[in-house]
Amino acid sequence: MVKKYEFVSEKELKPAWDVCSSCLDVAKGITKRKGYPFECYPIGSFERKLVTREIGGNKGFDIDVDLVIDEPSNGGKGMGKEIFDIFFDAVRKSFKETEFSDPEDSTSVMTLKCKDPKNSRIIYSIDLAIMFYDDCGCAHVLHHYKDNGGYGFQKRFSDGVLDKEEWVEENIDHDVIADEYLRLKNRNRDPSKHSRSIYFETINNLYNECHEDDSTYVSLPFEEQRVVIPQPYCPYVSVWENR
């Protein structure tokens, strides 16, 4: 059966984020007292205002959040388990009196689920990643190596389309981006393809429709590539600027 998705309204997202933000404020106090202050930033689909959920599904929607700490000494080598334990304990305590389940330790995030047990469904989930930025601005995310039980920081690599993303967000109406994103999400038949990949496919499609072939940009390897509009104009902006 093909899954179909819909956008989650701001009316639902705001109270969900308010609860999460309030609990994380409590967690900040706990980790700060143990030497690890942090700031939290919602990222991904929430930041882009593209949060979806499966129509008729029972898993709700997700909110991804980065918990950003100061760069540890020596890049955090040998400190992963200590840092994880401090944050896991703080998150567990700060969300204890809410409708969330106990946090789960995944490979690169801690996951909390707000459940509706009466209807056997998850209303929404929150994925928390512990990370830091080094002096060069590169992001490093705490990972749990399930094969040996160890913890360590891994570099988070860029997807390589940031220039295209910036152009599309500046020149194309968000409703157009949202329509293309949802169209691709509902057409997707690969269960292993994440929302992040679909978003960057969206960016490539819209950018390519507004530009003639440009060898300085390389598209990601997608299952399908939409046809580039052959004439030099952009259907989504009022003025075409020659490049």
N, C-alpha and C positions, 0 to 999 in steps of 0.2 A: 504494500500500500504506500502510495506516494504521500510524503508529509507536506503539509501546507502551513505557512507561517503568517503571522500578523504582527503589526507593531504594537508595543505596549505604550499606553498613553502616559503623558507626564503626570496625570492625576494619580496613577498607580505607582509610578516610579518615585515621585517625590517623598511620599511617606516611607517607602522602603529604604530610600537613601537616608532619610532623617533618622530612622532607627539605627541603621548601620553607623552613621557618623557619630551619633550620640554614644554608642557603645565603644567605638574606637577612641573617643575622647577619654573615656575611663581607662582604656588600655594604655593610652599614652602616659598617663600618670604612673601606672605600674611599671612600664618598661623604663621610663625616665629615671625612676628611683634605683633601677638596677644598671644604669649607665648607658641605656640605649633609647634616647628620645627619637621620635620619628614623626614624619608628616604623612598624611594619607591622601591619595589622589585617585579618583575613579578614572578608569581608562577604557579603551576599547569601544564597544558599541554604546555604552552608557555615555561616554565623553562625546561620541559622534552623534548622539541622539538617534541611534539606529537599533535600539533593543527590540528583539523579537521573541516570540514564543510560538510553539507548535499549536495550531488550532485543534482543540479537542484533546490535547496532550495532558500529561499529568506531572510534567517536570518544571512547569513555570518558566521563568526567565532568569538570567544570570546578571550579576553585577561584578565586574572585575575591578580590584583595587590594588594599587601599589602602596606598600608601607615602606617609605624611603627613610633609611637611616644614614648617618654619617659614615663615610668610608672607614671601615675598621683598620686597625694597624695590620700591616703586611697583607692587605687585601682580604682579610678575614680568614686566612689560611689557618686551619686547626681550630677555628672558633665557631664553625657552623652549627654543631650540636648545641653548644651553649646558647647561642643566639636563638636558635629554633625553640629550645625549651622555654626560654624567657618569654618569647612572643606567644607560644602556644598556651602557656599558663595564663598570660595576661588576657588573651582573646577568650579563653574558656571562662575566666572569671567575669569579664566585662559583659559577655552575652548570656550569662547564666540565668538571669531573671526574665529573659525574653522568650519568644516562641521558637527560637532557633534550637536546632539540635546541637549536640556537642561537636566541636570542630573535628574534621577529618584531615589526616595528614596525607596529601597527595604528593606527586613527584615535585612540583614546583609551587604549589599553593596550599593554603589551609582552606577548606571548604566548610561553610555553615549553611544549613538548609532550614528555611522557614516552612514548616509543614502544616498541612490541614489533615490531621489524622482521621477526622470524620469522613472525609471524602477520598482518603488514601491518595493524596497528591501533594506535590511540593509547590508551594506558592511562588517562591523564588529562592535562589541560592546566591551566596556571596563567596567569591574566590579571592583570598588575600595572599599576595606575593610579597615576601620580604626581600628588599633589594637596596642597592646603593649605586651612586654614580662615582666613577673615578675622576682623576684630575683631567682626563681627556674627554669627559662627558659620556663615556661608555657605561651602559647599564649592566649590573651584575646581579643575578637573581639567585637566591638560596634554593638549592636543590637537595632532595632526599634521594640518595642512590640506593634504590631498593635491593640491588643485588648484593651489596655488602653492609647496608644499614648506615652508611656514613652520610654526612651532610657537608656541602661545600657550595661556594658561589660559582656560577657559570655566567659567561658573558651573553647578554641578549643582543643578537645581531639584528641590524636593520633589514627591512624587506627590500630596500633599494628603489623605492618609488616615491620617496618623500618629496622630490621636486614636482612630480606629477600631482601628488596629493595636494600640495600647497596651491598649485595653479587651479585645479578643479574647485577646491573649496573657496577660492577667491573669485572665480569667474562664473560658476554654475550654481543656480539656486538649489538650496538644500532639498527641496521637495523632489527635484529631478534626480538628485543623488539617491534619495530614499526610494524612489520608484524603481530605479535600476537595480539597487541593492536587493529589494524585495523580489523583483522579477528573477534575478539570478538565484536567490535563496530558494525560491519555489521551484525553479527548474533543476536544481542540483540533485544528482542521483548518487553522489559519492558520499557515503556516511562518514568517511574519514576527513572530509574537507571541512575545515573550521570556518567560523564566521569571519575571522581575520583575512583568510585567503579570498573569500567571496567579496569582502570589502575592497581589497586591492584589485581584484578583477573588475569591480565596478569602476574604480578610479581609472584603470587602463582603458576600459571601454569608452568612458566619457571623454577622456583626454584624446584618444585616437579619433573619435568622431569630430573633434574640434581642430585637428591638425592633420596636415598631409603627412605622408611617410617621412619620418625623421630618424636617420640612422644613429643619432646620438642618444636615443632612448631605446632601451631594450625591454620588451614586455616579459612578464612572467610566463612560464609554460602552462597555459590553460588548456582544458579539454577542448574548448571551442574559442575561437577568436572572432569577434564580430567584425563585419566589413567596415573599413575606414571610409568615411565620406570622401569622395574624390575631389570635391570643390573646396576652395579655400575660404570657408566661412564656418562659424560655430552656430549651431541651431539653438543654443541655450543662452547666448549673450547677444546684446544688441549691437555691439561694435566689434568688428574683427580687426585685430592689430597684426599687421604684417610682421613676420619674424625674420 
